[in-house]
Amino acid sequence: MKDKNILDSLREKANRLPLTPGVYIMYNELGKVIYVGKSKALKNRVSQYFNESPKDIKTSKMVGDVRSFDFMLTDTEIEALTLENKLIKLYQPKYNILLKDNKNYPYIKVTVNEEYPRVLFTRKRLSDGAKYFGPYSGAGKAMSIIKTTERAFALPQCKLNFPQDIGKSRPCIYAQIGQCCAPCAGKISSGEYKERFSDVLTFLRGSYNDVKKSLTDQMMYASENLMFETAALMRDRIKTLELLWQKQKILTSPDAEYDIVAIYRSESCSCLALYYVRAGAVIDSDNFVFSAEKITDNTEIISFLCEMYSHREYIPSTVVSGIDFDEEQMSVFCDYIKETSGVNVKLKIPQRGELKSLCEMVESNAQLHAVQYLADNEKDNSVLVKLAQMLALEVVPENIESIDISNYGNDNITAGIISLKNAKFNKKGYRTYKIRTTDVQDDYLSMCEALERRVAHQDEQPLPDLFLLDGGKGHVSVVKNLFERLGVYVPVFGMVKDEFHKTRTLTDGENEISIAKEQSVFMLIYKIQEEVHRFTVSTMQKAKSKKLTRSSLENVAGIGQKKAAILLAHFKTLTALKNAAKDEIAEVKGVSAKDAENIRNYFDNK
């Protein structure tokens, strides 16, 4: 229970806050940000946390961890919401629900700012003048839509760049069977090509009926003017789009267009579910599962939805909610969307009828995802409990790190560290280290250097509950000595391989612990050993390739990094450059005849 003096002090500070909009930031005893919130009246909102009124379990736990708070005033509640989202991204607080990092989301990118636009898959949303659609729930979903778009609108599926590559190659098989408009052969002008992207953009926004009407009109016009081949192509495009639409779950009338949001909450976890309905069908869905400590009250959910919709190219005019937001929360959401996206959106909370039933269906879907999440976590936790028992660990190792060393002889000595969180690989925690303290192959020295550097950065990334080394008793012994010298108290075990280079046992430096009889533990260790080896070797190979490519060219008199890059961009590979004649090399822009002669002499004399 929190010290009464601390609680009184926090309450007094909260009561001195102004009744104006702003953001508040909660800190724990270590000075770490654990929660960020916003309010249109800071005093009222923040003082609620520290009074004696009843609170839900999650809020009570958060308040129990608070030792101090700070605040920032804003002119409006919308500004407070914007600032809140930025601070949540910056601090990643423990109790806030977080939107997945943008780079993980799949988008469809349409380069409308190019002379010949393209439809591309990407995970980066840039301010480059292109149109972005999504984010989508998975890469497979986005790729399926891209392929359908390319077939339906006869777009090029190759990697040629237009207009640069027009006339440089013969039309491919797709052009011959009418599935590509063949800009490579100059069969379509830039203007005509761009015209069809009006329908492409409409389709990607989810407006199937509008696209169907446009294509039908084009088909009828072509037919009436005896352009039967064109009419047949329009007919085939309509069929392609209809096939995609038939795969979607039909919910309601064919002109319905809205998003549905609902939430399932429990003490164990919560799940926010969204269905995206276009032309009466569910074209995609998202499910965001939040762990037990995350606060998921309606105010927090509104902030999360505002942040989520700020990443979308297209927002429907109606969002149907199965969550009972109050008038203030609804107003904040609608005003924020209007200000950031220019869309007049209506947040509707149905009380009866078809829309109410749809909200209940989406909530049931959220519950199923929450149950699955808990089942998966229970399975993962069971494996970790067994591992802790086998290794006689004091705590269940929720965070595990594993290290391996890779090299080519004495070159490119690289250490790789992978991270697991709750038995799942955590790519954000992966680290690589180029070994500096030894020029010769020495796994012991290399591993010690890498781990000493890892320990030095524990403020940025806390040390794990368990270190697993890709090695045997000798590796464990030297690392334990290192940790003793550094004052680090993290259990260390080695993953011992058999003659077939497969995991056999674990070792504490003196004894070997067999894991063969515990299949779940064996498979976890096997996956860890495979992944740390893959990660370390691939990183080392990239470093070696980069070094070989750069050093080969930069050893030539007069060739620096810039000219080396120009040459490789022109010839594509180092082998092609080695086989090129002096005159061919001299034709490269920025490369003089003297440079070409030096390059040719260098490779001829190697």
Helices and strands as residue ranges (DSSP letters): H 4-15, E 22-27, E 33-39, H 42-50, H 57-65, E 68-73, H 77-91, G 102-104, E 107-110, E 119-122, E 131-133, H 139-152, H 173-176, G 183-185, H 190-204, H 208-224, H 228-246, E 249-250, E 257-265, E 269-278, E 281-291, H 298-309, E 318-321, H 327-341, E 346-348, H 353-391, E 399-408, E 411-421, E 424-425, G 427-429, E 431-434, H 443-456, E 466-469, H 473-486, E 492-497, E 503-507, E 512-514, H 519-554, H 561-571, H 574-578, H 582-586, H 593-604
